[in-house]
């Protein structure tokens, strides 16, 4: 049987070196949504979904090697694989080049496949020894390479998000299962890399709500968790019929799921906060446009939408793009302040740097606006802008984002506090609903309040500033007003949280806050 090794780039990540940069971390929440919040940041890692999805849907026997050290990768090569597939982003360009050269030296007969967003870089094939370049969806590519039938029934792998710590306290075996619903989306702008990487279309793996529900129940049994993430599909609610069927099945089951997914603002508005709550939506990730693109009326609609989502206990992760072509020092802070005033639970500030494989990248390249002096290691989603901007240097853009992150944090408070407040608002609003599924949702949220009191009690004592402390105390007071005062047991739990958080703060300041993901090996035996 054909044997395949599918691997990610090697670690360490998030360190300044020849192969990496401090910004190139794998923690999407800590790096993107909750930076630089120290112990108030959510720490943890995702599996490499693309590698597992391919391995679980091809005929060959496959080994998925995630986040190895370079020595561990070399040791795996001695097992004489037929193919080695490396999935990566642009920032790991040099790592992948070294890995492909090692394959050639150690196992010359092995065929090398490189995929992921790195495959969209112009000079990949000329820069490293590659046999095959996989652009776009990898399952069909590998099935064609192996001679498998193009028709297949998609099988979601047993992948998860591993939450390592909150408030500095370790969480053991806290795995949140992930379901790869599809890939890409059917609509995107000229610089949205996933839209163009997957051929400007939405690739669907689960076509009906019933199929998704069956997979949710399977993952629930597998991980003993009703908290799940939907991955890959950048606009899950675009197929409103599928989503509504899922809502009906979940409401009929009486189970209280907590689901995270990505959707467009338009799709969320159309589907509505109430139906999302009935479906068990815990958090939705949306991207917002600049107010200078959409107009102030549209921005007002977004604020109302977020308020409605909060009333139904749905947290909002909101992305905003800085350094758009129309941004100037005079107007960019209008976008930042308007974003903050909408009150999201999590914020991601991104740069409008050109992404390889997009029309915007080709346009910037043709106009000689790509800053080629910046190595690919800095072409990461939280690094330096690498496209020329008429009003901002790269340094000014980076500094602006740092100021925006600080401004958002001090205006809205820690995201952990915000998500507790959203659950409280949802609980108080929905428990008066005439809809029985919403009342059950409120009861589910009410059960969290004891744990929240303990967390908030610890946060008050860990707050870095008097302003943050007052905000946390206010939320704690609101929880106590509705659900009673902090009990002795909760204070004891909070004291433990304070001790762990204080210890972690000291460790961060002495040794830094970079955490490396664990190396994992998963064997997929192929068809039985």
N, C-alpha and C positions, 0 to 999 in steps of 0.2 A: 504494500500500500504506500502511496505517496505520502511523505511526511513533510509538514510545514511548520516553521517557526514564525510566529507573528509577535513582534516586539515593539515596545515604545522606545524612545530615546533613553539613554542612560542618565542616572543621577550622578552628582547632586544637581538640584534645581535651586534657583533663587540665591545664587552666590556669584560674586563678581570673579570671573575667570576667563580664560581663553575661549571656553565653550558656552558660557552662560552669563547672565546678568541678574542682579538682585531682584529686578522686577519680574523675571521669568519664573514665577511660581505656579504651582499646580492648584493652589487653593482658590477656587473661584470666589468664594464668599470673603475670605480674609483679604485676598489681593484686590478684588474688584468692588465688593459691596460694603465691607465693614473696615476697610483700612482707614486710618492707622490706629485702631481702637484697643490695641494690646489685649488684655483679658476680656474686654467686652466684644471681641471679635469671635466669630464662629470658625472653629478650626476643623479641618477634615479634608478628605480626598474622595474623588470619584474613581471608579474603574475606568479603563480605556475602552469605552463602549464599542468603538469601531472595530477593534481587534476581536473582541468577543463575539460580536454580531457576525463577522465573517467566519470565524472558526466554527460557530454553531450552525452554519448554513451552507457548508461545503462538504464534499464527499471525503476529503483527505483527513488523515489523522493530524491533528494540529496541537501545538503547544503555544499558549499565550504567556509571554514573559513580560510582566509589567514593572517598570521602574527599576531595572537592575542596575547594579554598579557596572562599570566597564569590565571589570574582571569577571563578574558573574555572566555577562553577555559572552565574553570570550569562551568561558567554560562550556556554555550551552552550545556554541558552534562546533565543539568537538563531537557532537552526537550525529554529525553528517546528515543534515537535512537536505531535502530536494529543493526546497524553496525557503528563503528568508524574506519575510515581508516586514517593512519598517514603516510605521505610521507616525507622522510628526507634523508639527507646525513650523512656520518659517523660522522662528527664533532658534530652533535646534538644528539649523543647517549644518554647522560644523560638526556637531555630534554625529549626525547621520552620515556625513562624508567619511568620518573616521570609522564608523561601524561598517559601511559598505566596503571600505578598503580592508578591514579585518576579515570580512567574509571571504574576499578574494584570496587573501593570504592563507587562511586556515582551512577553508573548504572550497577550493577552486571550482568544483563541479556544481556547486549550489547556485541556483538562479536567484537573483536579487530583485525584489519588487519594492518600490518606494511609493507611498501614498499619503493621504491626508492633505492638508492645505499646503504643505511643503511642495507637493507635486505641481502646484500652480506657478512656482518661481521659474523665471525665464531660463536660467542656466543650470538647472538641476542635472539634466542628462549629460551635459558637457563637463560638469564639475565633479562627478563621482561615478564609479563603475556601477551602472544600473543595467539590468536586462529588460525590466518592464517598469513603466511609469503609470501608476493607477490614478487617474483623475476622476473625481466624482465618486459615485456609489461603488463600494468595494466588493459587495457580495457578487453582483453580476459579473464584475471584472474577473474575480478569482474563479467563479464557476466556469466562465468561458475559457480561462487559461487551463483549467484542469479537465475540460471536456465534459463537464456536468451539463445537464439539461438547463436551458434558460428559465424553464418554469419550475418553481419551487414554492413550498408552503413555508412561510417565514416562521422561525422558531426564536423566540426571545431568550437570550442567555440569562443566567442567574447572576446579574450584576447589581451593584449597590453603591450608595454613597456612604462612606465611613466617617461618622462624626467623632472626632478625637477628643475634643474638650470644649466646654463652655464655662466662662468665668474662671478659667484656669483649672477647673476640675476635670479629671479624666472620665470619659464615658467608655465603658468596656462593652465590646460586642454590640455597639449601637449602629446597626446597618439598616439603611433605608433603601429598599429595593427600587430598581429603576426599570422602566419599560420603554424600549425604543419604539415609539409609535410610528415614526417615519423619518424622513430626512428633508431638510430644506423647507421652502415655502413657495407659494404660487405668486407672490408679489414681493418686490424688493427694489431698493434704489440702486444707482449705478456703482456704489461702493460697498454693497452688502455682500461680503464674501460667500456665506453659505448659499445665498440665492443663486449666484453664478457658478459656484463650485459644483452644485448638483443640477446643473443644466437648466436653470430658470424654471424649475417645476417642483411641485410638492410630491415626493415619493412616499407612497402610503404602504405601510406594512400591515396595519390593522384597519380593515375597511369598515367595520361596523362597531357600534357600541357594545354589542353582545360579545364580540371577539375580545375587545379590551377588557370587559368585565370578567370574562373567564380567565384571562391572564392575570388580572388583579387578584382573583381568588387563589390562583396557583402560587403567585408570589407571596401572598399573605400566608399561605400554609408553609411555604419554603422558608420564609424569614421571620415568621410569627410577628408580622407588622402590617398595620393598615395605613401606615404612612408610606406613600409611594411618589416617585417622580416620573413624569412622562418626558422622555428625551428625544432629541433629533428633530421633531416636528416643530418648526418655528412659529406656526400659527395653528395650534391645536383646535381652536374654535372656528376655524374657517369652514370646516364641514359641520355646520350647526346641527344637521340631522343626526349625524353620528354621535355628537356630544349630547344631544337631547335624549337619544336612546340610552346612552350610558347613564344620564341623570335619572331616567325612569327606573332603570334596573337597580341602581344604588339606592334610590328612595324606597323601592319595593322590598329590598333586602333588609332594610332597617339597620344596616351596618354604618358605622361612622368612620369613613375613610378620610384621610388628609392627603390631598393631591397637590402636587406642584407641577406647573406646566408653563409654557411660553405661548403668548398670543398677541395679536395686534390690538391696538386701541379700538379700531373699528369693530373687530370681531367681538371684543369684550362688551362694547356698547350694545351691539346687536343681541348678544346672548343674554346679557343682563345679570346683575349681581345676585338676584334672588335665585335664579336657576343655577348659577355657579355654586352657591351655598348648598343647594339641594344635592348637587353632584359631589359635594365634599371638598370643594376647592379650598385648600389651605393658603396657597400663595400663587400669584400669577406674575410672570415677568413680562413687562411691556417696554417698548421703546417709544420715546416721545420725540416729536419734531421740534425744531426751533420755533419760537413764537414769531420770528421774522419770516418764517416760511408759511405757517398755517394761520396766523392772525390771532388776535387776542380772544375772539369769540371761541375758537377751537380750544385754546388753553383753558378757558373757563369751563368748557364741557369736560375736559380731562379732570379738573379739580372736583367737579361734581361727581364724576364717575368714581374717583378714588374714595370720596366720602361715602358713596353708596356701597362700595366694596367693603369698606371698614365697618359699616353698619351691619354687614352680613358676615363679619369675622374673617374676611379674606385679606391677607397681607398683599402688599404691592411692592415688587422689585421694579424699579424704574430706571431705564438707561437714558442718558442724554449725551449727545455728541458735541464736543467742543472743537473749535478751530474749523468750523465750516467756512466755505469761501466767502460768505457774506459777513462773517464775524469781524468786528473791529474792537479796539480797546474801549470804545464808547458804548457798544451795544451788547457785548458778550455777557456782561454781568446781569443784564436784563433777563437773559435766558436762565442763568444760574439761579437768580432770586425767584423767578417765576416757578422754576422747577422745585425749589425748596418750599415755596408757599403751597404747593400741591400736597405736601405731607406724605410722601411715600415711606414705607417701612424700611426699604433698602434703596440705596442709590448707587449707580455705576456711572462714573464720568469717563467717557471714551474720547479718543482723538479721531479726527477725520483723515488720518493718514491712509494713503492709497494701499489697497490690498491687492496683491498679485492675483491675476485671473479675473479681474473686474474691468469693465469699460473705463471706470474712473482712473484706474492704474495706467491703462494704455494712454489715456488722455494726458495724465501727468507726465508720463514717460516721454510722449511725443513733444510735450512743451518743455522738456528738460527741467522738471520740477521735483524729481525724486532726489533726495539727499543721499547719494550713493556713498558718501563718506561715512555714513553710519552703518556699522556691520549688522548682519542679519540678527545677531543676538539681541539687538535693541529694537527689532521689529516685532515686539510683543505687544499685547493688547493693553498693557499698563506701563509701557516703557516710554521712549521718547518719540515724538512725532517725527516721521521720516519723509514728509512731503513739504515742499516750500509753501509758506503762507506769506502773503504780502504785508501783513500787519503784525505777525508774531514770529520771533525766532523759536527754535526748538526749546531753548532754555526758558524763554518767556512762557511758552505753552505749558511746559512741565510745571513751572512755578505756579501758573494760573490754576492748574488742576489741583495742586496741593492746597492752595488757598481755598478753592471751592470745596474740597473734601472737608477741611477744617470748619469752614463756614456752615456746611450742611450738618455736621456733627454737633456743633455747639448750638445751632438753631433748633434742631429736632431731637437731640439726645441720642443715646446709644440705641442701635437697632433692636437689641434684645428687649429694651424697655418699650420700644414702639410696638413690637409684635405682641407683647403682653397687653398693651392698651387696646390694640385692635381686637384681640380675643375678648377683652372685657366689653368693648362697645358692641361687638357682635352678639355676645351672650345676653346683654341687657335688652338689645333691640329685638332679637329673634324669640326670646322667651315669651313675648306677648303676641307672637304671630298666630294667625288662625291656621296656618299650614302646619300639620303635625310633623313633617320632616324637618322643618325649620326649628320647631320647638325641641325636637330630639337633638338637633345640632347645638342649640343653646345649652341643653343639659350636658352634652359632651364637653363643651367649653367650660361650663361651671365646674366640672370635675378637676380642671387644671389649676383652679385658683389657689388651692392650698400650696401646691408646689411653687406657684408664682409668688405668693407672699414670701416664702423662704428666699427665693432668688432676689426679689426686690429688697428685702431686709439686708441681704449681703451686699447688693449693689450700692445701697446708700452709704455703706461704710467703705466701699472700694472706689467711690466716685473720685475722679481726678481733680475736679473743681467744685467750688460751691454752687455754681450755676447748674452743673449736671446733677449734683446731689439734690438740689431743690426740685428738679424735674422728676427724678426718681421718687422722691418723697411724695410728690403730688400724685403720681400714679399709684403708689402704695396706698395712699390715703383713699383713693377712689376704689381700689379693690377692697379695702377694709370696710368702707362705707356700705358696700353691697354684700359682702360675704363674711364680715366679722374681722376682728383684730387678729394679728399674728399670734399664734399659739406658742406655748413653751417648746413643743416639739419642732415647730417651724423655725423658731429662733435658734434652736440647737443645730438644725440643718443649715440655716443661714450662717451660723458661726463657723461650721465646717467649710462652707463655701468661701467665707471671708478668709480663712486660714490658707486654703488652697490658692485662692486668687492672689493673696499677698505674696505667697511663695513664688507663684508664677511671674508676678510683676518683677520681682527681684531677679529671677532667672533671665527674663527677657532683657533686662537692662545690663546684665553681666555678659550674657552669651548671645544676645540677639533673639529674634523671634522666628527664624527660619526653621521649619520642620520638614524633614524629608519623608516622602511617602514610603510605605513598606514595599519590599519586593515580593511579588506574588507569582506563582506558577500554576497555570490551570491547563489540564489536559482534556482535549476534546477527541474522543476515539474515532470519530467518523461514524458512518452508518453501520448499524449492527447487521 
